[in-house]
Each structure stands twice: as C-alpha cells, then as structure tokens.
Amino acid sequence: MDPLQYLFEKSTLNGRISRWTVNLAQFDLGFMPQKSIKGSAISDFLADFPIEDSTPVQENDFPDEELMVTEDDTWTLYFDGASNQKRCGVGVLLVSPKEEHVPISIKLDFDVINNAAEYEACVVGLETPLALGVKELHIFGDSSLIINQIFKRWKVRSESLAPYQTYLETLTDQLEKVEYTFLPREENQFANALERLASMVRIPKEIEEMPLNIEKRHKPAYVQAIEDEEEIQEDKEEPWYTNILNYVTKGEYPPNADKRAKRALRLLDSYFVLIKGELHKRAPKGRALQCVGKKEAPKAMRLSTKEHVEHT
C-alpha cells in the first residue's frame, strides 16, 4: 500500500504514525491514486506546446533516414606465412559478412625468408577479396613487421621487402575502407594451420593445384559400419515363414524341433496355402494374403498404397 494512502485511509493509528497524521491534517491534504498515462497524452502535450520552428515537415521526411537501417559489408581477412626446412607456405582465411569461410592454402615453390613469406600471405589475402569486388576489409595478422610498416611506424630497410611494401600499398588503395590489426599467433590458428599444411604437403611437379575438400558429416563413422552390418545380416536372415514353407512344401520339420514345435507347425498347416509357388495365409471370404519378409515388405506397402490412391 502507498504510505500516504495508508495514513489517510487507516481509521485507527497509534504512536508516531498518529502524530504524522495530526501534522498533515493542517495542510488539507487528500490522497489521489495515480492514473495510467495514455499515449494520447504525449500528442496532446506536443499540440499544446508546439516548437518555435515553423518549417513544415515534408511527407516521409525523416532526419538521417539513411541511418535507420545499416548493413555491415566489411569482410575479415586472416593471413599467415612461414618459411622452414620443408619449403614455404602461406595460409589465408577470408570471412564474409554472412560468416562464410573461404580458406586458401598456397605452397611457395621458391625460397624466401620468413618476413617475405608473411608479405606473400598478405598480398594473396588482398588479391582474393579484390577479385570478388570487396570494398571494405578488416585484416588480421600475427606479423608485427607488416602491421607496423604498413602504418609507416617502421621503415622498410630490407631491399627484398621493398617491392612487397610498394605492391601492398597499391592493393590497399583499391579498397574504400581497410583496417589492419595485430593478432597474436595463438589467436591466428586457422591461418597458421593452412600455412603449415601448404609448407608440409608434397605436390608433384606435374601438378599445379591439389584441392582440399572439407565435408560435413551428421553421423559418427561407426554408424555407417553398423548399418552395413545390419544390411548384411538382413540379407543372410531367412524370412519368418521359412519353417512353415518347408513343412507345407516338403513336410520337413526344422532341426532340433521338439514335440511342441512340431505340433504347432501341423496346426499352422491348415492356415497356409501355396499359390504359384508362393506361400499365402488364408483369410475370410476366400482371400489369401501373401507372406513377405523384411526386404519385400516396404515394396509391397508402396505398391498397395499406390493402388489404393489410383482406385480412389
């Protein structure tokens, strides 16, 4: 309960609360509960207190309406390159705004130093999005040398790296928006893995490209083996009516059958009949139902459903 409502509506009050009531009585106060605020109150207030600017508002004219809906078209690029005893390789991962990943792994068939391999990776990473028409790019790399040289913090003192720097600036100028960010090596694992793959794989001289396929599986590998084994067992498994068929056609009992099993087969003999060499079970009104196994049952069900649909 609201404190003021309690003071004004409580019939009997004692102690300090009663003294509060006496002190408030001299002001002729009354309690009114707060009413709900309707949406029309805002429009009434704006109508009663119009703004001083009398410029008419154009129809469908909203301030900064181009900022109402924004779309981030920035692509993300991760690059890494390395040179070791097993030749050189570069790895690039391009990520679209829709989280689509484009991995690129290239083996360098020439000797370069480690910093040159990093430049090769960055150049390859820039050429790919430019070929796709990308205009905004956020580049991540674990090479502090490239990041600091592209920002002009460090000078390019090596003559072998100067051409890379010049070409890299030419590619960067073709983008409308580009941002470089240094990324620690432990956080650049994807590009690092692609680079290691490219440097370690052996590609024959007569082959220029070795594709890498990454597929998605929805079941563990052993599930397929279990399904194949079940299919083999089903192929080897005899139909459920094999013993009945042998008794009706040949009068033979199954091996190791006791007296009770033999008596059951003799009783079942009157319920089954051979029609064109196939076992059928007798049904009311002179009909006969063909006996089928697990493999034939789905096909029979489909044929039955098709005939029912065509009939209706």
C-alpha positions, 0 to 999 in steps of 0.5 A: 500500500502507498504510505500516504494512502495508508495514513489517510485511509487507516481509521485507527493509528497509534504512536508516531504514525498518529502524530504524522497524521495530526501534522498533515491534517493542517495542510488539507491534504487528500490522497489521489491514486495515480492514473495510467498515462495514455499515449494520447497524452504525449500528442496532446502535450506536443499540440499544446506546446508546439516548437518555435520552428515553423518549417513544415515537415515534408511527407516521409521526411525523416532526419538521417533516414539513411541511418535507420537501417545499416548493413555491415559489408566489411569482410575479415581477412586472416593471413599467415606465412612461414618459411622452414626446412620443408619449403614455404607456405602461406595460409589465408582465411577470408570471412564474409559478412554472412560468416562464410569461410573461404580458406586458401592454402598456397605452397611457395615453390621458391625460397624466401625468408620468413618476413617475405613469406608473411608479405606473400600471405598478405598480398594473396589475402588482398588479391582474393577479396579484390577479385570478388569486388570487396570494398571494405576489409578488416585484416588480421595478422600475427606479423608485427613487421607488416602491421607496423610498416604498413602504418609507416611506424617502421621503415622498410630497410630490407631491399627484398621487402621493398617491392612487397611494401610498394605492391601492398600499398597499391592493393590497399588503395583499391579498397574504400575502407581497410583496417589492419590489426595485430593478432597474436599467433595463438589467436591466428590458428586457422591461418597458421594451420593452412600455412603449415599444411601448404609448407608440409604437403608434397605436390608433384611437379606435374601438378599445379593445384591439389584441392582440399575438400572439407565435408560435413558429416551428421553421423559418427563413422561407426554408424555407417559400419553398423548399418552395413552390418545390419544390411548384411545380416538382413540379407543372410536372415531367412524370412519368418515363414521359412519353417512353415514353407518347408513343412507345407512344401516338403513336410520337413520339420526344422532341426532340433524341433521338439514335440511342441514345435512340431505340433504347432507347425501341423496346426499352422498347416491348415492356415497356409496355402501355396499359390504359384509357388508362393506361400499365402495365409488364408483369410475370410471370404476366400482371400489369401494374403501373401507372406513377405519378409523384411526386404519385400515388405516396404515394396509391397506397402508402396505398391498397395498404397499406390493402388489404393490412391489410383482406385480412389 
